[in-house]
Amino acid sequence: MDALELVEDIGAEAAIAESRRRWGPSGAVSFADRYRLSHFLVGELRGGRFWIRGRGSSWQAAFADADARTVEASRRRAVH
């Protein structure tokens, strides 16, 4: 899938809507050719920079990765 196909993909529109639902107006999606097994990226566009919240082999996998990262982060203990 090239970048043009990604833009025209109905799934991309749903992914954008889900990103905005999760992270507000800064929610965004991207497609990265350089990641062989995880082309689909979800996250936030802030200050002209894309912050990756999750990546995967599909939009669903990318959101699942974002969920897993959130759970894992909540389990970390504070260092004193």
Helices and strands as residue ranges (DSSP letters): H 3-8, H 10-23, G 24-26, E 27-31, E 40-46, E 49-56, H 59-74
